Amino acid sequence: MRTDEFWQLIDSARAGGGGEPAAVAARAVALLAERDPEEIVGYAHHQQRVLAASYKVDLWGAAYLINGGASDDGFEHFRGWLMTQGRAVFARAVAEPDSLAELPQVRAAALSGEEFECEDMLAVPWEAYRKATAADLPADREPVRAPDLNDFWDFDDEDEARRHLPKLAALFVEPPEE
């Protein structure tokens, strides 16, 4: 599966339903399950590449600020949510994590405390394959390695947060008054 096909499937899953992340994931499962098993395997491999490409320190810092913390699993689930936002938002957030401060739902979360995670989106290829074939998705023969994160900064350090992610820090380090 090519990059355009991967994101077109997610866009189709986003259509209708108000973009609720769990609903996007459920629709993605249904749409992907209609395809050949080889395409589902291709989707799974592409999803792993997308997740590896987004495994970046500043994006993790953004997830940490927005969600009030982010463990390894929490960061994975945040990127699952980020996939449900579509290709343009995902790509911009990977390239410029501070751009997430421009999203209306992220701005609202500074007041509401809402967290953004979608573990269901990460399970899409496994659920679709099981639905289509009644079997488990085959293990990836060529796993994609996540990059080494040697440039961690202290996500709890307010000055570091302001230096790395000034727009998000303005929202979450010193949240706006209601």
BAPA-693408 format. One record per atom (N, C-alpha, C, CB): x, y, z; residue in three letters. Coordinates in steps of 0.1 Angstrom, whole numbers, padded with zeros to 4 digits, always signed. Glycine has a CB too. Layout:
REM BAPA-693408
XYZALA/...
END
This chain:
REM BAPA-693408
+0008-0012+0000MET/+0000+0000+0000MET/+0009+0012+0000MET/-0010+0000+0012MET/+0005+0022-0008ARG/+0013+0034-0009ARG/+0008+0044+0001ARG/+0012+0040-0024ARG/+0016+0055+0003THR/+0012+0065+0012THR/-0001+0071+0009THR/+0023+0076+0012THR/-0004+0075-0003ASP/-0016+0081-0007ASP/-0028+0072-0004ASP/-0017+0085-0022ASP/-0027+0059-0006GLU/-0038+0050-0004GLU/-0040+0048+0011GLU/-0034+0036-0009GLU/-0030+0048+0019PHE/-0031+0047+0034PHE/-0039+0059+0039PHE/-0016+0047+0040PHE/-0035+0071+0035TRP/-0042+0083+0040TRP/-0056+0085+0034TRP/-0034+0095+0037TRP/-0058+0080+0022GLN/-0071+0080+0016GLN/-0081+0072+0024GLN/-0071+0076+0001GLN/-0076+0060+0028LEU/-0085+0051+0036LEU/-0088+0058+0049LEU/-0078+0038+0039LEU/-0079+0065+0055ILE/-0082+0072+0068ILE/-0091+0084+0065ILE/-0068+0077+0074ILE/-0089+0091+0054ASP/-0098+0102+0051ASP/-0113+0097+0049ASP/-0094+0109+0038ASP/-0114+0085+0042SER/-0127+0079+0040SER/-0133+0076+0054SER/-0126+0067+0031SER/-0125+0071+0063ALA/-0130+0067+0076ALA/-0134+0079+0084ALA/-0119+0059+0084ALA/-0127+0091+0081ARG/-0130+0103+0088ARG/-0143+0109+0083ARG/-0119+0113+0086ARG/-0147+0106+0071ALA/-0159+0112+0065ALA/-0172+0109+0073ALA/-0161+0108+0050ALA/-0179+0118+0077GLY/-0191+0116+0084GLY/-0188+0112+0099GLY/-0199+0104+0078GLY/-0197+0112+0107GLY/-0195+0109+0121GLY/-0188+0119+0130GLY/-0188+0096+0121GLY/-0186+0131+0125GLY/-0180+0141+0133GLY/-0165+0139+0137GLY/-0187+0142+0145GLY/-0158+0130+0131GLY/-0144+0128+0134GLY/-0141+0123+0147GLY/-0138+0141+0132GLY/-0150+0117+0155GLU/-0147+0111+0168GLU/-0137+0100+0166GLU/-0160+0105+0174GLU/-0125+0100+0173PRO/-0115+0091+0170PRO/-0118+0076+0170PRO/-0104+0093+0180PRO/-0126+0072+0180ALA/-0130+0058+0181ALA/-0139+0054+0169ALA/-0138+0055+0194ALA/-0147+0063+0164ALA/-0156+0060+0152ALA/-0147+0060+0140ALA/-0166+0071+0151ALA/-0137+0069+0139VAL/-0128+0068+0127VAL/-0121+0055+0127VAL/-0117+0080+0128VAL/-0116+0050+0138ALA/-0109+0037+0139ALA/-0119+0026+0135ALA/-0104+0035+0153ALA/-0131+0026+0140ALA/-0141+0015+0136ALA/-0144+0016+0121ALA/-0154+0017+0144ALA/-0145+0028+0116ARG/-0148+0028+0101ARG/-0136+0024+0093ARG/-0152+0043+0097ARG/-0124+0027+0098ALA/-0112+0023+0091ALA/-0111+0008+0091ALA/-0099+0029+0098ALA/-0114+0001+0102VAL/-0115-0014+0103VAL/-0124-0019+0092VAL/-0119-0019+0117VAL/-0136-0013+0092ALA/-0146-0018+0082ALA/-0142-0016+0068ALA/-0160-0011+0084ALA/-0136-0005+0065LEU/-0132-0002+0051LEU/-0120-0011+0047LEU/-0128+0012+0049LEU/-0110-0013+0056LEU/-0099-0021+0053LEU/-0102-0036+0052LEU/-0088-0019+0064LEU/-0112-0040+0060ALA/-0116-0054+0060ALA/-0122-0058+0046ALA/-0126-0057+0071ALA/-0126-0048+0039GLU/-0132-0051+0025GLU/-0121-0054+0015GLU/-0141-0040+0021GLU/-0109-0051+0018ARG/-0098-0053+0009ARG/-0091-0066+0010ARG/-0087-0042+0011ARG/-0083-0069+0000ASP/-0075-0082+0000ASP/-0066-0083+0012ASP/-0067-0083-0013ASP/-0064-0094+0017PRO/-0055-0096+0029PRO/-0041-0090+0027PRO/-0054-0110+0032PRO/-0036-0091+0014GLU/-0023-0085+0011GLU/-0023-0070+0013GLU/-0019-0088-0003GLU/-0034-0063+0010GLU/-0035-0049+0012GLU/-0036-0045+0027GLU/-0047-0043+0004GLU/-0042-0054+0034ILE/-0043-0052+0049ILE/-0029-0053+0055ILE/-0053-0062+0056ILE/-0021-0063+0050VAL/-0007-0064+0055VAL/+0000-0052+0051VAL/-0001-0077+0049VAL/-0002-0047+0039GLY/+0005-0035+0034GLY/+0001-0022+0043GLY/+0001-0032+0020GLY/-0011-0021+0046TYR/-0016-0011+0055TYR/-0008-0012+0069TYR/-0031-0011+0057TYR/-0008-0024+0074ALA/-0001-0026+0087ALA/+0014-0021+0086ALA/-0002-0040+0091ALA/+0021-0025+0075HIS/+0035-0021+0074HIS/+0036-0006+0072HIS/+0041-0028+0061HIS/+0027+0000+0065HIS/+0028+0014+0063HIS/+0025+0021+0076HIS/+0018+0019+0052HIS/+0015+0016+0084GLN/+0012+0023+0096GLN/+0025+0022+0105GLN/+0000+0015+0103GLN/+0032+0011+0105GLN/+0044+0011+0113GLN/+0054+0021+0109GLN/+0050-0004+0112GLN/+0055+0023+0096ARG/+0065+0033+0091ARG/+0060+0047+0095ARG/+0066+0032+0075ARG/+0047+0050+0094VAL/+0042+0063+0099VAL/+0045+0065+0113VAL/+0027+0064+0096VAL/+0043+0055+0121LEU/+0046+0056+0136LEU/+0060+0058+0138LEU/+0040+0044+0143LEU/+0069+0051+0131ALA/+0083+0053+0133ALA/+0088+0067+0129ALA/+0091+0042+0125ALA/+0082+0072+0118ALA/+0086+0085+0113ALA/+0081+0096+0123ALA/+0080+0088+0100ALA/+0071+0093+0131SER/+0066+0103+0140SER/+0071+0101+0155SER/+0050+0102+0141SER/+0080+0092+0156TYR/+0086+0090+0169TYR/+0098+0100+0172TYR/+0092+0075+0170TYR/+0093+0112+0175LYS/+0103+0123+0177LYS/+0101+0129+0190LYS/+0100+0134+0166LYS/+0112+0134+0196VAL/+0113+0140+0209VAL/+0103+0151+0211VAL/+0127+0144+0213VAL/+0103+0161+0202ASP/+0095+0173+0203ASP/+0080+0169+0202ASP/+0098+0183+0194ASP/+0076+0159+0194LEU/+0063+0155+0193LEU/+0059+0148+0206LEU/+0060+0145+0181LEU/+0068+0140+0212TRP/+0065+0134+0225TRP/+0063+0145+0235TRP/+0077+0125+0229TRP/+0071+0155+0235GLY/+0070+0167+0244GLY/+0056+0173+0242GLY/+0081+0177+0241GLY/+0052+0175+0230ALA/+0038+0181+0227ALA/+0027+0172+0233ALA/+0036+0182+0212ALA/+0028+0159+0231ALA/+0019+0150+0237ALA/+0019+0151+0252ALA/+0021+0135+0233ALA/+0031+0152+0258TYR/+0032+0153+0272TYR/+0025+0166+0277TYR/+0047+0153+0276TYR/+0027+0177+0271LEU/+0021+0190+0275LEU/+0006+0189+0273LEU/+0027+0201+0267LEU/+0001+0184+0262ILE/-0013+0184+0259ILE/-0020+0175+0268ILE/-0015+0180+0244ILE/-0015+0163+0270ASN/-0022+0153+0278ASN/-0018+0153+0293ASN/-0019+0139+0272ASN/-0010+0162+0297GLY/-0006+0162+0311GLY/+0003+0151+0315GLY/-0018+0162+0320GLY/+0011+0146+0305GLY/+0020+0134+0307GLY/+0018+0125+0295GLY/+0017+0127+0320GLY/+0028+0117+0293ALA/+0028+0107+0282ALA/+0038+0096+0284ALA/+0029+0114+0268ALA/+0034+0084+0288SER/+0043+0073+0289SER/+0046+0068+0275SER/+0037+0062+0297SER/+0054+0057+0273ASP/+0056+0051+0260ASP/+0043+0048+0254ASP/+0065+0039+0262ASP/+0034+0041+0261ASP/+0021+0037+0255ASP/+0012+0049+0253ASP/+0014+0028+0265ASP/+0013+0059+0262GLY/+0005+0071+0260GLY/+0009+0079+0247GLY/+0007+0080+0272GLY/+0022+0079+0244PHE/+0027+0085+0232PHE/+0022+0078+0220PHE/+0043+0086+0232PHE/+0023+0064+0221GLU/+0017+0056+0210GLU/+0003+0060+0207GLU/+0019+0041+0212GLU/-0005+0060+0218HIS/-0020+0063+0217HIS/-0022+0077+0212HIS/-0027+0060+0230HIS/-0014+0086+0216PHE/-0015+0100+0211PHE/-0013+0100+0196PHE/-0005+0109+0218PHE/-0003+0093+0191ARG/-0001+0093+0177ARG/-0012+0085+0170ARG/+0013+0086+0174ARG/-0019+0076+0176GLY/-0031+0070+0171GLY/-0041+0080+0169GLY/-0036+0058+0180GLY/-0043+0089+0179TRP/-0053+0100+0178TRP/-0049+0109+0167TRP/-0054+0108+0191TRP/-0036+0112+0166LEU/-0031+0121+0156LEU/-0034+0116+0142LEU/-0016+0124+0158LEU/-0033+0103+0140MET/-0036+0097+0127MET/-0051+0099+0123MET/-0033+0082+0127MET/-0059+0099+0133THR/-0074+0102+0131THR/-0077+0116+0126THR/-0082+0098+0143THR/-0067+0125+0128GLN/-0069+0139+0124GLN/-0066+0141+0109GLN/-0060+0148+0132GLN/-0060+0131+0102GLY/-0058+0131+0088GLY/-0043+0135+0085GLY/-0067+0142+0082GLY/-0040+0133+0072ARG/-0026+0134+0067ARG/-0020+0148+0070ARG/-0026+0131+0053ARG/-0027+0159+0066ALA/-0022+0172+0067ALA/-0018+0176+0081ALA/-0032+0182+0061ALA/-0027+0173+0091VAL/-0025+0176+0105VAL/-0013+0167+0110VAL/-0038+0174+0113VAL/-0014+0154+0106PHE/-0003+0145+0111PHE/+0011+0150+0106PHE/-0006+0131+0106PHE/+0012+0152+0093ALA/+0024+0156+0087ALA/+0029+0169+0093ALA/+0023+0157+0072ALA/+0021+0179+0095ARG/+0025+0192+0100ARG/+0030+0190+0115ARG/+0014+0202+0099ARG/+0022+0182+0122ALA/+0026+0180+0136ALA/+0040+0173+0138ALA/+0015+0171+0144ALA/+0042+0163+0128VAL/+0055+0157+0129VAL/+0067+0167+0125VAL/+0056+0145+0119VAL/+0064+0175+0115ALA/+0074+0185+0111ALA/+0075+0196+0121ALA/+0071+0190+0097ALA/+0064+0200+0127GLU/+0064+0212+0136GLU/+0054+0209+0147GLU/+0060+0225+0128GLU/+0058+0202+0157PRO/+0049+0198+0168PRO/+0041+0209+0174PRO/+0056+0190+0179PRO/+0047+0221+0175ASP/+0041+0233+0181ASP/+0029+0237+0173ASP/+0051+0244+0182ASP/+0027+0233+0161SER/+0016+0236+0153SER/+0003+0230+0159SER/+0018+0231+0138SER/+0004+0220+0167LEU/-0008+0215+0173LEU/-0016+0225+0182LEU/-0004+0203+0182LEU/-0009+0236+0186ALA/-0015+0246+0194ALA/-0025+0254+0186ALA/-0005+0256+0199ALA/-0025+0252+0173GLU/-0035+0259+0164GLU/-0048+0252+0162GLU/-0028+0261+0150GLU/-0048+0239+0166LEU/-0060+0231+0165LEU/-0070+0235+0175LEU/-0057+0216+0166LEU/-0083+0238+0171PRO/-0093+0242+0180PRO/-0095+0232+0192PRO/-0106+0244+0173PRO/-0095+0219+0189GLN/-0097+0210+0200GLN/-0085+0210+0210GLN/-0099+0196+0194GLN/-0073+0212+0205VAL/-0062+0213+0214VAL/-0063+0226+0223VAL/-0048+0213+0206VAL/-0067+0237+0216ARG/-0068+0249+0224ARG/-0079+0248+0235ARG/-0072+0261+0214ARG/-0090+0241+0231ALA/-0101+0239+0241ALA/-0096+0230+0252ALA/-0113+0232+0234ALA/-0087+0220+0249ALA/-0082+0211+0260ALA/-0074+0218+0270ALA/-0074+0200+0253ALA/-0068+0230+0267ALA/-0061+0238+0277ALA/-0070+0242+0288ALA/-0054+0250+0270ALA/-0083+0243+0285LEU/-0093+0247+0296LEU/-0100+0235+0301LEU/-0103+0257+0290LEU/-0103+0225+0293SER/-0111+0214+0297SER/-0103+0202+0303SER/-0119+0208+0285SER/-0090+0201+0300GLY/-0082+0190+0304GLY/-0084+0178+0296GLY/-0085+0187+0319GLY/-0091+0179+0285GLU/-0093+0167+0276GLU/-0080+0161+0272GLU/-0102+0171+0264GLU/-0079+0148+0271GLU/-0067+0142+0266GLU/-0070+0136+0253GLU/-0062+0131+0276GLU/-0059+0134+0244PHE/-0061+0129+0231PHE/-0053+0116+0229PHE/-0056+0140+0221PHE/-0061+0105+0228GLU/-0055+0092+0226GLU/-0065+0084+0218GLU/-0051+0085+0239GLU/-0059+0075+0210CYS/-0068+0066+0202CYS/-0061+0053+0200CYS/-0073+0072+0189CYS/-0061+0044+0210GLU/-0054+0031+0209GLU/-0061+0023+0198GLU/-0055+0024+0223GLU/-0074+0025+0196ASP/-0081+0017+0186ASP/-0076+0019+0172ASP/-0096+0021+0186ASP/-0071+0031+0169MET/-0065+0034+0156MET/-0053+0025+0154MET/-0062+0049+0155MET/-0045+0022+0164LEU/-0033+0014+0163LEU/-0036+0000+0160LEU/-0025+0015+0175LEU/-0048-0005+0163ALA/-0053-0019+0162ALA/-0060-0021+0148ALA/-0061-0023+0173ALA/-0062-0011+0140VAL/-0069-0012+0128VAL/-0065-0023+0119VAL/-0068+0001+0120VAL/-0052-0025+0116PRO/-0049-0036+0106PRO/-0051-0050+0112PRO/-0034-0035+0102PRO/-0049-0051+0125TRP/-0051-0064+0132TRP/-0066-0068+0132TRP/-0045-0064+0146TRP/-0074-0058+0136GLU/-0089-0060+0136GLU/-0094-0063+0122GLU/-0096-0048+0143GLU/-0090-0055+0112ALA/-0095-0057+0098ALA/-0090-0070+0093ALA/-0089-0046+0089ALA/-0078-0075+0096TYR/-0074-0088+0091TYR/-0082-0099+0097TYR/-0058-0089+0094TYR/-0084-0098+0110ARG/-0092-0108+0117ARG/-0106-0109+0111ARG/-0092-0106+0132ARG/-0112-0097+0109LYS/-0125-0096+0103LYS/-0126-0102+0089LYS/-0130-0081+0103LYS/-0116-0099+0081ALA/-0116-0104+0067ALA/-0112-0118+0065ALA/-0106-0095+0059ALA/-0104-0123+0074THR/-0098-0137+0072THR/-0101-0147+0084THR/-0084-0136+0070THR/-0106-0142+0095ALA/-0108-0150+0107ALA/-0094-0156+0112ALA/-0118-0161+0104ALA/-0084-0149+0108ALA/-0070-0153+0113ALA/-0063-0141+0118ALA/-0062-0160+0101ALA/-0052-0144+0125ASP/-0043-0133+0130ASP/-0035-0127+0119ASP/-0035-0137+0141ASP/-0032-0114+0119LEU/-0023-0108+0110LEU/-0009-0114+0111LEU/-0023-0092+0113LEU/-0004-0118+0100PRO/+0010-0124+0100PRO/+0020-0114+0106PRO/+0014-0128+0086PRO/+0030-0119+0113ALA/+0040-0111+0118ALA/+0048-0104+0107ALA/+0050-0119+0127ALA/+0052-0092+0109ASP/+0059-0084+0099ASP/+0073-0090+0098ASP/+0060-0069+0102ASP/+0077-0094+0086ARG/+0090-0100+0083ARG/+0101-0089+0084ARG/+0090-0107+0070ARG/+0097-0077+0081GLU/+0107-0066+0082GLU/+0102-0055+0091GLU/+0110-0061+0067GLU/+0104-0057+0104PRO/+0099-0047+0113PRO/+0107-0034+0111PRO/+0101-0051+0128PRO/+0099-0023+0113VAL/+0105-0010+0111VAL/+0110-0005+0125VAL/+0094+0001+0106VAL/+0123-0001+0125ARG/+0129+0003+0138ARG/+0125+0018+0140ARG/+0144+0001+0138ARG/+0122+0020+0153ALA/+0120+0034+0157ALA/+0133+0041+0159ALA/+0111+0035+0170ALA/+0134+0053+0156PRO/+0147+0060+0157PRO/+0151+0061+0172PRO/+0147+0074+0151PRO/+0164+0063+0174ASP/+0169+0065+0188ASP/+0166+0079+0192ASP/+0184+0062+0188ASP/+0161+0081+0204LEU/+0158+0094+0209LEU/+0169+0098+0219LEU/+0144+0094+0216LEU/+0179+0104+0214ASN/+0190+0108+0223ASN/+0189+0122+0228ASN/+0203+0106+0216ASN/+0180+0130+0222ASP/+0179+0144+0225ASP/+0167+0148+0234ASP/+0178+0152+0212ASP/+0164+0139+0244PHE/+0153+0141+0253PHE/+0156+0154+0261PHE/+0151+0130+0262PHE/+0146+0162+0263TRP/+0146+0173+0272TRP/+0136+0170+0283TRP/+0144+0187+0265TRP/+0137+0177+0294ASP/+0129+0175+0306ASP/+0115+0181+0303ASP/+0135+0181+0319ASP/+0105+0172+0300PHE/+0092+0177+0296PHE/+0085+0185+0308PHE/+0083+0166+0292PHE/+0090+0182+0320ASP/+0084+0189+0332ASP/+0090+0203+0335ASP/+0085+0180+0344ASP/+0101+0206+0328ASP/+0108+0218+0330ASP/+0101+0229+0321ASP/+0123+0217+0326ASP/+0095+0238+0328GLU/+0086+0248+0321GLU/+0095+0257+0312GLU/+0080+0257+0331GLU/+0107+0260+0315ASP/+0116+0268+0307ASP/+0119+0260+0294ASP/+0128+0273+0314ASP/+0122+0247+0295GLU/+0125+0239+0284GLU/+0113+0238+0275GLU/+0130+0225+0288GLU/+0101+0236+0281ALA/+0089+0235+0273ALA/+0087+0248+0265ALA/+0076+0233+0283ALA/+0089+0260+0272ARG/+0087+0272+0265ARG/+0097+0274+0253ARG/+0089+0284+0274ARG/+0109+0268+0255ARG/+0120+0270+0245ARG/+0117+0260+0233ARG/+0134+0266+0251ARG/+0112+0248+0236HIS/+0110+0239+0225HIS/+0096+0240+0218HIS/+0111+0224+0230HIS/+0086+0243+0226LEU/+0072+0244+0221LEU/+0065+0256+0227LEU/+0065+0231+0225LEU/+0069+0268+0222PRO/+0064+0280+0228PRO/+0049+0282+0227PRO/+0070+0292+0222PRO/+0043+0278+0216LYS/+0028+0280+0215LYS/+0021+0270+0224LYS/+0024+0277+0200LYS/+0025+0258+0225LEU/+0019+0248+0234LEU/+0021+0251+0248LEU/+0023+0234+0231LEU/+0033+0256+0251ALA/+0037+0260+0265ALA/+0028+0271+0270ALA/+0051+0264+0266ALA/+0025+0281+0260ALA/+0016+0292+0264ALA/+0002+0287+0268ALA/+0015+0302+0252ALA/-0002+0276+0262LEU/-0015+0270+0265LEU/-0015+0261+0277LEU/-0021+0262+0253LEU/-0005+0253+0279PHE/-0005+0243+0289PHE/+0004+0245+0301PHE/-0002+0230+0283PHE/+0014+0253+0300VAL/+0023+0255+0311VAL/+0016+0266+0320VAL/+0037+0260+0307VAL/+0010+0276+0314GLU/+0002+0286+0321GLU/-0011+0287+0313GLU/+0010+0300+0321GLU/-0020+0278+0316PRO/-0033+0277+0309PRO/-0040+0290+0310PRO/-0042+0266+0314PRO/-0047+0294+0299PRO/-0055+0306+0299PRO/-0066+0306+0309PRO/-0061+0308+0285PRO/-0070+0317+0313GLU/-0082+0319+0322GLU/-0094+0316+0314GLU/-0082+0333+0329GLU/-0104+0310+0321GLU/-0117+0307+0315GLU/-0125+0320+0312GLU/-0125+0298+0323GLU/
END
